[in-house]
Amino acid sequence: MQPSHGVGSGAVNTNGTPLSILGDVVSDLREVDALSNDASFRLTSTSLRALIDQIDPWTFSNSVDGLSHLGLGKERYAGKYIVGACTLEGAAKLSPEAGIDLASIRLIELDQIWEDLSRRQSICGRLSLSKSFLRPCRDERLIYARQEAYQELMTNTHLRSELVKANQKFTRELESPLLAQQLDGWDLSKGYQRLLEFREAILALVSTFERLPEAQSPYLTMIREDVESIKHTSWYALLKHGIMRTPGGLKTPQAVAKGEHRKPFDPWNVNSDVARASLPLMAVSVSWVATVLTMMALSLRPGAPAGDGEMSFKDFATILGFFGVTMGLGLAGPVIFERIVKEKRREDQETVGAPLQKLIRSDDTLSRALDSVGRLGELIAGVQFIDKARVPLVYPQVRSTRHHFFKAKNLRSPLFWEDPSFVPSDIEIGRNSLIFLTGPNSGGKTTLGRTLLITQAFAQMGLPIAATEAEIGIADYIGYQAPQTNQQSDREGRFGTELARTRDLLFASGVRSFVNLDELAEGTTEEEKTLFSRAVLEAFVQKRTSLILTTHNIELAKLYERLGVGEFWQVEFRDGNPTHKIVPGISTSSHAARIAAHLGFSIDDIRAHLREQPHRT
């Protein structure tokens, strides 16, 4: 059923008269339908990459830069990096613009879904998930591309299996050395290990994605092409085929011209501490062997006395000289060796390490590839979440129109995908609608409000939603407010705490925003509550924001009903119990007696308590 009275009813202009936007609605849908039928609407992998570069420039490299600016730095543990940015809190600090603020994400429990999706994901995958949660996509072409990718993964089990393996290999083996290079690179004067690990990881990454089965969807094809584009870079050729230092810069052996001066790069991965400890022992051993050999040589020389058991002073001096020379060279060896190693490493850093790193960072090929591998991780996490559903799912029709709207049949919350007993609702929200949702506690009002906002986010992430039919307008901002207690540090009290939250939501909202206020202006007198509530609601209506007010303020709802402004939903009750379905109307009873009786705190329970335990003086 449809609890609303029709698309667009309830919108008013600044002088209080009803405002019809039905013409805008029809016009918008015609424009979108025409766009959807245009062949250019279905993007290729190349045009999809260009679109992402245009609308979503926040890549992995941006995240790294942001970390250094924020002072979050980096931390290595179990081979993982970027601790700050792989959480929603860290990503929120890096995100230049949020489509859902962090407070709303927590209040509607979307953070629980993020935790579920990001579990066992790579750092890049968690970053990609964080971006999608904080900034749900606003371009329908990209949304449909994601939908198509999800559908291909759900139907092509072989492709899905191979992509899961590739993602696991990246997470467990390849990500750490690749992120190390992105974070702080390498310094060959301190050793070659990081460069060698990076080389091994980048070759394995390209090889892994080259062996993947071909995908049909442009989004998955783009991911593969982004990784494979690494092999077309000059720095990849150097790492794969070898590095020659020439007057013209770093070249592969194949690229060096005949007769051109060249010097090969041959890393010595020797630990100088080990050398310092082992070479003296080697020196003693060499000296001992040299002494023995000298003694044997002297005893076997022509004319040497045989069997007298005595050695001449000259022979003794010769042996002692050999021993001293070899021991001296052995003891000086570590110092000489360390100086040679240091000089070679310094030269290698100047002539190879720094230029190679500059070459890698001079383009965004690696950052793009890491970003795309993160997108793959996000898709795999989404598919695994979809697998848990025990209710009907549908990919909604997502429309980019001038005003937000939301239509769905048999809608369920993503928080209860595994629970078929969850009561679904039929919802229709007109663009610019002001909706009052009334009813008693435990009836399902708050759950419905959260369901709508989570579903909105899912739709814009390209995920399916729990419904049988759905058509949803893109929202540029999603916000939620719930009653909250103030902290001791809040000088304004409960009213001030909620007032600040309402202010933030109002100022961030616009004509394509979707906001749910769970109660409004609590913590003040009834007169001030009504006065302030009207001012806030009229501001939202004037901004033409889709707004749901979940409230027990029946008088406020009836006031707007008399004014002919707004739509009115209530929780359905049968035989004194909630059905959790949403029907038109205003709930005139809070059913407080039913809830109190259920808690064992009805009026009769209170009186019985006093009879059993009378007041003692």
C-alpha positions, 0 to 999 in steps of 0.5 A, a space after each residue: 500500500 502507499 501511505 502517502 497521498 501522492 507524489 508532491 502533495 504537502 509542499 508549500 511555498 514561502 507564503 504558505 500556499 500549496 505548491 504543485 510539482 507534479 509537472 516537474 516530476 513528469 518532466 524529470 522522469 521523461 528526461 531520465 528515460 530519454 537518457 537511459 535509452 541513449 546508447 551513450 548512457 551505457 558506458 565502456 570501460 574507458 569512458 567509465 574510467 574517465 567518468 570516475 576521474 571526473 566525479 570521484 577524484 579522491 584516489 588512494 594517493 589523495 588519501 596518503 597525502 591527506 594522512 600526512 597533512 592530518 598528522 595521522 602518519 603511518 603505522 606498520 603492524 602485521 604488514 598493514 599500513 594507513 591505520 587512520 584511513 582504513 576506518 570510517 572515522 579516519 576516512 571521514 577526516 580525509 573526505 572533502 565532502 560527505 554525502 552522509 555525515 559520520 553521526 548519521 552513519 552511526 545513528 542509523 547503524 550503517 556503521 554495523 554494515 560497514 564493519 560486516 563488509 570490511 571484515 577481512 578486507 584489504 586496506 584498499 578495499 576498506 578505503 573504497 568501502 569508506 568512500 562509498 559509505 561517506 559519499 554515496 555515488 550521485 551519478 546514475 551511470 556509475 550506479 548502473 555500472 556497479 549494479 551490472 558488476 554485482 549481477 555479473 558476479 552473482 551469476 558468473 561463479 567462475 569469474 567470481 571465484 577467480 576474482 576472490 582468489 586475486 583479491 585474497 592474494 593481494 590482501 595477504 601477499 602483495 598489498 603491504 610492499 605496494 603501500 609501503 612504496 606509496 607511503 614513504 618509498 624506499 631509500 637504497 642507502 639503507 638497503 634494497 629489501 623494500 625495492 626488491 619486495 615492491 618489484 616482486 609484488 608489482 610483477 605478481 599483481 600484473 601477472 595475477 590480473 592478466 590471468 583472470 577470465 574476461 568480464 562482460 560488465 564495463 566496471 569489472 573490465 575497467 578494474 582489470 584494465 587499470 591494473 594491466 595498464 601498469 605494464 605499459 609504464 616505463 618504470 614497470 619495464 625497468 623493474 621487469 627487464 632490468 635497469 641500465 644507467 645511461 647518460 640519457 637516464 634509466 633504460 632497459 637493456 633492450 632500449 640502450 643504443 649500441 655503443 651507448 655508455 651503460 652501467 647495470 644496476 645490480 642490487 646487493 642485498 647484504 646486511 652490513 651488521 651480519 658482515 661486520 660480525 662474520 668477517 672477523 671470524 672468516 679472517 681468523 679462519 683464513 689466517 689459520 688456513 694460510 699458516 698451515 699451508 705456509 708450514 706445509 709449503 716450507 716443509 716440502 721445499 727442496 733441501 728442507 731438513 726432513 724429520 728433525 722436528 725443528 724450524 729455522 728462524 727464517 721459516 718461523 718469520 715467514 709463517 708469522 708474516 703470512 699470519 699477520 698479513 692475513 689477520 690484518 686484512 681480515 680484521 680490516 675487511 669489515 670496515 672496508 666492506 662496509 665502506 664499499 657497501 655504503 658507497 654503492 648504496 648511496 650511488 644506487 639511491 642517487 642514480 636509480 632509487 630516487 629517479 625510479 621513485 620519481 618516475 613511479 609517482 610522476 603519473 597516477 597509474 599505480 594509484 589508479 590500480 590500487 584504487 581499482 583493486 580496492 573497488 574490487 574488494 568492495 564488490 566482493 564484500 558486497 556480494 558476500 553480504 548479498 549471499 546472506 539475504 533470505 528475503 527478496 532483493 531487487 536492483 532499484 531504478 535509480 534516477 537523477 532528477 531535480 528533486 528527491 523521491 523514493 518508491 518501494 514495495 515490500 521494503 525491508 531493512 538491510 539490517 534484517 536481510 537474514 530475517 524473513 519475519 521482518 514486516 515489509 512496508 510499501 513506501 512512496 515519498 514525493 519530492 519535496 514532501 514533508 511527512 509526519 510519522 506518528 505512533 507509539 514506541 516499539 511500533 517500528 517508527 524508528 526502524 522504518 526511518 533508518 531503513 529508508 536512509 540505509 536503503 537510499 545509501 545502498 541504492 546509490 552504492 549500486 547494491 540491491 535492496 530488500 524489496 520487490 520493486 523500487 524506484 529511487 531518486 539520487 540524494 546528494 545528502 542523507 541525514 538523520 537526527 535522533 534524541 540524544 543526551 548531552 555530555 557534561 562538556 555541553 554547556 547548552 544542555 539537551 536542547 542545545 545539543 539537539 539544536 546544534 544537530 538540527 542546525 547542521 542537518 538543515 544547513 547541509 540539506 538541499 532540494 535533493 536531500 533526504 533527512 529524517 528527524 526522530 523527534 524535534 526540539 525536545 528538552 524545552 517547553 511545549 510552547 517553545 517546542 511548537 514554535 521552534 518546530 514550525 520554524 525548522 519544518 518551514 525552512 526544510 519545506 522552503 528548501 524543498 528537502 524530502 523530510 520525515 519527522 518521526 514524532 509523538 507531537 500529535 498536536 504539531 501533526 494535527 496543526 499541519 493537517 489543518 493547514 493542508 501541508 504534509 503527509 501523515 503516516 502512522 503505525 498500524 495497530 490491530 487488537 491493541 498490538 502493532 502490525 509494524 505496517 505503515 498506513 495513512 493517518 495520525 496516531 492519536 494514542 501512544 499506547 503507553 498503557 500497553 508498553 507499561 504493562 509489558 514492562 511490569 510498570 502499569 498503574 496497577 503495578 505501581 499501586 500493587 508495589 505500594 501495597 506490598 511495600 508501603 512507604 516507611 518513615 
